[in-house]
C-alpha cells in the first residue's frame, strides 16, 4: 500500500541536523576506537559540515546554507546550486530546506519561461 508521506521521507531516516542544510545523504557513522591496548570504546564520526553562502542564479541572491564538503564538490561538478537542486532527485536531497529551495528555483524558472514565451 502506498504511503501518504512524501517520497523523500521513505528513504533512510536522516538525523535532525541534516534537515537544515544540504547533506547529500551523509549520516552519522558509528564504530569503535581501537587503540594499541585493544580496549575498544564506542565513538561516532560526524559529516564534514561547512557553513557557506551559495549563489542561486535563478533567484539572483545568496543563501546561507550548511553543506557537506561532498555536496560542495557535487555543486561544482554540476555547475552551480540551481543545477544541483534541479538534477538531484527529491529522495536524495532528503531535507525540507533543500526541497523548499528547489521549489523556489522551479517556480522562478517557470516564470522566466512564460515571460520569454509571451515576449516572442
HUJO-V652628 format. One record per helix or strand of 2 or more residues. SS is the DSSP state (H for helix, E for strand). FROM is the first residue (numbers start at 0). TO is the last residue. Records with the same first field share a line. If there is no record, write none. Layout:
BEGIN
SS: FROM-TO / FROM-TO
END
This chain:
BEGIN
H: 6-9 / 15-19 / 68-77 / 80-86 / 89-92 / 95-118
E: 20-21 / 28-32 / 40-44 / 48-55 / 60-67
END
